[in-house]
Amino acid sequence: MSRDRRSRRATPRATPAPGAPSRLAPWVAPLAALAGALAYGATLGYGFVWDDAATVVLNTHITSLARLPALFTEHAFAGAGDALAGVTRYYRPLWTSSLAIDHALWGARAAGYHLTNVLLHAATCAALARALLARTGVAIAAMAGAVLFALHPVHVEAAAWVSGRNELLLALGVVLADLAWQHVRRGGGARAVAATAGATLAALLSKETAVVVPLLLACDEWRRRAPRWGAWAIVTAVTAAFVVLRLAWMPAPEDPLPLATRVLSAPWLVVQYLRLLFVPMPLHVYHWVTPVESPLSPAFWGPLAALAVYGWLVVWTARRDRTLAFGLAWIVVALLPVSGILGWPRPSPLAERYLLLPSVGWAIVVAALAARAAASPRRIVRDGVLALGVGLAVAFAAGTALQLPVWRDDLVLLQRITRDAPAWTNGRAALARVYAKAGRWDDAVAEFRVAADLERGNPSRAVELARALERAGRPDEAAQVLSDARRAGDLVPIVPPR
């Protein structure tokens, strides 16, 4: 093998880019934003659902813009009172500030909050289109990656749910940080470094997952001839300072699962996320997850082997196409905070909204492959990839349109949750309360009864069932439920139905 050939193999190259600017380039970002806005325009007619009751409707801390400074001194759910008293405390002041601004503009009208979500998603699509264009230099490739990102069905939970907005703010901040970092690489100087650090800090103030930004930038600098480690150190220092101050002020709670169980469960979780990202079907509002307890379980070593193959693919690709390898690496790095190792997310460690940030890496992969196809001298390759892209766009748009109505109101959402996870008692009880609010007492009784059967020994389930039976005009059955609970020792003292 000649020295020149060995040199070409050892040095990774960027995705091929055409020499002349494309007339499509100025339109890439606006068209991507338009695709993102059109995909979620229907949500403007949706209401508040699920946790929105606590984070928005009952949140007393977002009702006045005069409290904006105070939002930066408290945890994200401080204004929800007892409604979210048992949840983990998070520091996400930009998220709560955005809700306060919405409240000042729209009051309790859900359409305004959904409009903000749509605009944030559109802005992320536009920023991503610019970042992809900067990385590939191929307008049609950037368009492919950004539009498919805009339409990807796994984004429905984050974009259609007001309380999922922290994912939108996180993704926008990280994409802007990546875009600014590309200016750093092109000699942007102190302003570009400051922009990268500022966007990173904004993402951190939206959601803690942004701690992966230094790792993402390190992946981008890996094996470059002139790495910008000095600028990288500044961004890393900002991130580290945030983490230290955050943990000192608001320590992480004790996790319900031991570290060993979380480590054993992590490969399965990551593989499930990868599956949903590359094959987004079937989609679920709630994913029931059983932790992996043994290293001998196929649920541990099977996914671990799959991740080993994925890691080999990243290394192998890095020798041939830097942009493609960076996109593959972005996906797994962005999945680290939700892998379960650092903490077991609740109510479920597997949630589709957590895929919004990893899907940026997926879009980079799409753009890199599209750029290589655009540079191919064979027309059949270019036409085939174009047809595949159009087919994916149509399929993604259809998948998003089918999943969107699930988030229209609490009744539809909770019916879907109980279908996805029939053994989750909190979902059953929440659906029963929606039925009760609508005066559908027989339906409420049915759901409360299932919840009580699934969670025997929980006095609140027996009390809720008895109250529903009383309102349904079945007092004898209500008394029997309470009597049975008393004999089982579940109620001390007995609480009569109201």
ZIUR-V7564 format. One record per helix or strand of 2 or more residues. SS is the DSSP state (a for helix, b for strand). FROM is the first residue (numbers start at 0). TO is the last residue. If there is no record, write none. Layout:
ss->SS from->FROM to->TO
ss->SS from->FROM to->TO
//
This chain:
ss->a from->2 to->9
ss->a from->24 to->38
ss->a from->40 to->44
ss->a from->51 to->56
ss->a from->59 to->61
ss->a from->64 to->70
ss->a from->77 to->83
ss->a from->92 to->105
ss->a from->109 to->135
ss->a from->138 to->150
ss->a from->152 to->159
ss->a from->161 to->184
ss->a from->188 to->205
ss->a from->207 to->220
ss->a from->228 to->248
ss->a from->258 to->277
ss->a from->297 to->317
ss->a from->321 to->337
ss->a from->351 to->373
ss->a from->378 to->406
ss->a from->409 to->419
ss->a from->424 to->436
ss->a from->440 to->453
ss->a from->458 to->470
ss->a from->474 to->486
//
